[in-house]
Amino acid sequence: MHQVAVAVFDGMTTFELGVVVEVFGLHRPELGDRPWYELLVCAAEPGRDLTAVGGFTLRAGHGFDALAAADTVIVPGAPDPVPAALVDALRRAHARGARLVSICSGAFALAAAGILAGRRATTHWRYAARLAERHPDIEVDPDVLYVDDGDVLTSAGSAAGIDLCLHLVRADHGAAVANAVARRFVVPPHREGGQAQFIEAAVRPPGPDDDGVARSMAFALDRLAAPLTVADLARAARMSERSYLRHFARRTGASPMRWLAAQRVAASLPLLEAGDGSVDEIAAAVGFGSAAAYRQAFTRRMRTTPTAYRRAFAHA
């Protein structure tokens, strides 16, 4: 059973911890006999009461030795300064080859351990400048939901942790299982890691043009197999192309064609998992003009090839 260890500490906020527990610690009878994760909640002093924001207490059942020995280690936030015991445990886990994950300010713990040096990473947009200032050897990207750098993954704040945890499930178990987890979570099954953090859009009241962007998205999702262009989407939104591009970028943080490619890749995952049809046939079914274009888009977003993905998940 794949062990996931999550670090807890005195004074932490618990939203991100709750996300980790919901995804990796919940019993999932809907998945049948599929082996799930074993979740370990770890603290520097197991058994000692820790005070959380909001006035309640936490008590971890495991110490940092268990965290250092786990397959996946998640740091859902970090105190300032980062405790030496946590830094040591993270370094030991990394040396063993564990997958290391941070949510929100947890990136500061990975940075303190030297694990993010020379890597691209993200954190909550409020902390991005501070992370870059303290650790100039990190390529800090403040504009994305999460960064997957293979054995080290970092996410932005709060709800972006849901996206990253679902991304981990998708990498381990395939899209169908990740979608089932998302359904129970009552969240969208997939938001691309490169999607913007919505720093301004999240608090901007909906405008009259937002309905047009949403209308164009629904139009595209109903016609993924068709050879859609920006002009087609702009017509569906009832905007000029120039206005449409501006409003779409403000709404999503991406271009229409980049968003469309991501939707087509996502639509191809259950087809690959089903095991029917060639890669060329699947590429055409989800709207790519050629198998080469499909492979390029797939590899860019999934960090693997369609064939390798099918090999891993066709019988999952």
LUMPA-637805 format. One line per 8 residues: number of its first residue (from 1); their letters; for each residue x, y, z of C-alpha. Coordinates in steps of 0.25 Angstrom, whole numbers. Layout:
% LUMPA-637805
NUM	a	X Y Z ~ ...
END
This chain:
% LUMPA-637805
1	mhqvavav	0 0 0 ~ 5 14 -4 ~ 8 22 9 ~ 5 37 9 ~ 11 44 20 ~ 6 59 24 ~ 13 68 33 ~ 5 76 44
9	fdgmttfe	10 86 53 ~ 6 96 64 ~ -2 108 59 ~ -5 102 45 ~ -18 105 37 ~ -25 92 34 ~ -32 94 21 ~ -20 88 13
17	lgvvvevf	-19 77 23 ~ -34 74 21 ~ -32 73 6 ~ -20 63 8 ~ -29 55 18 ~ -41 55 9 ~ -33 50 -4 ~ -23 40 2
25	glhrpelg	-29 36 16 ~ -44 34 13 ~ -49 20 11 ~ -54 18 -4 ~ -64 6 -5 ~ -67 12 -19 ~ -54 7 -24 ~ -56 -7 -21
33	drpwyell	-44 -15 -17 ~ -34 -5 -23 ~ -22 -3 -13 ~ -23 11 -8 ~ -13 20 0 ~ -9 18 15 ~ -9 32 21 ~ 0 36 33
41	vcaaepgr	-1 49 40 ~ 12 52 45 ~ 18 63 55 ~ 31 65 62 ~ 25 60 75 ~ 14 50 72 ~ 3 49 83 ~ 5 64 87
49	dltavggf	-7 73 85 ~ -5 84 75 ~ -13 96 74 ~ -19 99 60 ~ -24 113 55 ~ -39 113 60 ~ -36 109 74 ~ -37 94 73
57	tlraghgf	-26 83 75 ~ -19 73 66 ~ -11 60 71 ~ -2 53 61 ~ -1 38 62 ~ 13 37 56 ~ 26 45 57 ~ 36 50 46
65	dalaaadt	43 37 45 ~ 30 31 38 ~ 29 44 29 ~ 44 41 25 ~ 40 27 21 ~ 27 29 13 ~ 26 28 -2 ~ 19 42 -3
73	vivpgapd	21 53 7 ~ 12 65 7 ~ 15 78 14 ~ 1 86 15 ~ 7 99 20 ~ 20 102 28 ~ 23 110 41 ~ 33 121 40
81	pvpaalvd	44 118 43 ~ 43 104 38 ~ 47 94 49 ~ 60 87 47 ~ 54 74 50 ~ 44 76 38 ~ 56 80 29 ~ 64 67 33
89	alrrahar	52 58 31 ~ 49 64 17 ~ 64 63 13 ~ 64 48 17 ~ 51 46 9 ~ 57 52 -3 ~ 70 44 -2 ~ 61 32 -2
97	garlvsic	54 35 -14 ~ 41 39 -8 ~ 31 48 -16 ~ 31 62 -9 ~ 18 71 -9 ~ 16 85 -4 ~ 3 92 -3 ~ 2 107 -1
105	sgafalaa	13 112 9 ~ 18 97 10 ~ 28 101 -2 ~ 36 109 9 ~ 39 96 16 ~ 44 89 3 ~ 52 101 0 ~ 58 101 14
113	agilagrr	62 87 11 ~ 69 91 -2 ~ 60 82 -10 ~ 55 93 -19 ~ 68 99 -23 ~ 69 100 -38 ~ 55 96 -40 ~ 42 103 -44
121	atthwrya	32 104 -33 ~ 20 111 -28 ~ 13 115 -15 ~ 1 124 -11 ~ 2 137 -20 ~ 3 145 -7 ~ 16 138 -3 ~ 22 137 -16
129	arlaerhp	31 149 -15 ~ 36 145 -2 ~ 39 131 -6 ~ 47 137 -18 ~ 54 147 -9 ~ 58 137 1 ~ 62 126 -9 ~ 67 133 -22
137	dievdpdv	72 119 -27 ~ 57 115 -29 ~ 49 119 -41 ~ 37 124 -34 ~ 24 124 -43 ~ 13 132 -36 ~ 3 130 -47 ~ 0 115 -48
145	lyvddgdv	-9 106 -39 ~ 2 95 -38 ~ 16 91 -43 ~ 19 76 -46 ~ 34 75 -46 ~ 34 60 -46 ~ 38 55 -32 ~ 35 69 -26
153	ltsagsaa	22 76 -27 ~ 17 89 -22 ~ 3 96 -22 ~ -2 110 -20 ~ -11 113 -8 ~ -24 106 -2 ~ -33 101 -13 ~ -21 99 -22
161	gidlclhl	-17 88 -13 ~ -29 80 -17 ~ -25 81 -32 ~ -11 76 -28 ~ -16 64 -20 ~ -25 60 -31 ~ -14 61 -41 ~ -6 51 -32
169	vradhgaa	-17 42 -32 ~ -18 43 -47 ~ -4 40 -48 ~ -5 28 -39 ~ -18 22 -43 ~ -23 28 -56 ~ -33 38 -60 ~ -45 30 -57
177	vanavarr	-42 28 -43 ~ -38 43 -41 ~ -51 47 -47 ~ -58 38 -37 ~ -51 44 -25 ~ -54 58 -31 ~ -69 54 -32 ~ -69 50 -17
185	fvvpphre	-62 63 -14 ~ -72 71 -22 ~ -61 78 -30 ~ -57 79 -45 ~ -49 66 -49 ~ -37 74 -55 ~ -32 88 -55 ~ -19 89 -63
193	ggqaqfie	-7 92 -54 ~ -3 104 -63 ~ -16 110 -61 ~ -16 124 -54 ~ -18 126 -39 ~ -29 136 -42 ~ -23 146 -33 ~ -33 157 -39
201	aavrppgp	-43 149 -46 ~ -47 141 -33 ~ -52 154 -27 ~ -57 161 -40 ~ -72 161 -41 ~ -77 154 -53 ~ -78 164 -65 ~ -87 163 -77
209	dddgvars	-76 157 -86 ~ -74 145 -76 ~ -87 139 -82 ~ -81 139 -95 ~ -68 133 -91 ~ -76 122 -84 ~ -85 120 -96 ~ -72 118 -105
217	mafaldrl	-67 108 -95 ~ -80 100 -95 ~ -80 101 -111 ~ -66 95 -112 ~ -68 84 -102 ~ -80 79 -110 ~ -72 79 -123 ~ -58 75 -118
225	aapltvad	-56 66 -131 ~ -58 78 -140 ~ -47 86 -145 ~ -50 98 -137 ~ -43 112 -139 ~ -43 124 -130 ~ -52 131 -140 ~ -62 119 -138
233	laraarms	-61 121 -123 ~ -62 137 -124 ~ -75 135 -132 ~ -81 126 -122 ~ -78 136 -111 ~ -84 147 -120 ~ -71 156 -119 ~ -60 160 -129
241	ersylrhf	-48 152 -129 ~ -40 162 -122 ~ -50 165 -111 ~ -52 150 -109 ~ -37 147 -107 ~ -36 158 -97 ~ -48 153 -89 ~ -44 139 -90
249	arrtgasp	-30 141 -85 ~ -36 150 -73 ~ -46 139 -70 ~ -36 127 -70 ~ -22 132 -71 ~ -20 124 -84 ~ -22 125 -99 ~ -34 119 -105
257	mrwlaaqr	-26 109 -113 ~ -18 105 -101 ~ -30 103 -93 ~ -37 95 -104 ~ -24 86 -106 ~ -25 83 -91 ~ -40 79 -92 ~ -37 70 -103
265	vaaslpll	-25 63 -96 ~ -35 61 -84 ~ -45 55 -93 ~ -35 45 -98 ~ -32 39 -85 ~ -44 30 -83 ~ -42 26 -98 ~ -28 21 -95
273	eagdgsvd	-32 15 -82 ~ -43 7 -89 ~ -32 1 -98 ~ -40 2 -111 ~ -36 9 -123 ~ -22 13 -128 ~ -15 26 -124 ~ -18 32 -138
281	eiaaavgf	-33 28 -136 ~ -33 35 -122 ~ -26 47 -127 ~ -37 49 -138 ~ -48 46 -128 ~ -44 57 -119 ~ -41 67 -130 ~ -26 67 -132
289	gsaaayrq	-23 69 -147 ~ -12 59 -146 ~ -6 48 -137 ~ 7 56 -136 ~ -1 68 -131 ~ -8 60 -121 ~ 5 53 -116 ~ 11 67 -114
297	aftrrmrt	0 73 -107 ~ -2 60 -98 ~ 13 60 -94 ~ 13 74 -91 ~ 1 73 -81 ~ 3 59 -76 ~ 18 57 -76 ~ 17 44 -83
305	tptayrra	12 39 -96 ~ -2 33 -100 ~ 4 19 -102 ~ 11 19 -88 ~ -2 25 -82 ~ -10 14 -88 ~ 0 3 -84 ~ -1 8 -69
313	faha	-16 10 -68 ~ -23 2 -79 ~ -26 -9 -69 ~ -27 0 -57
END
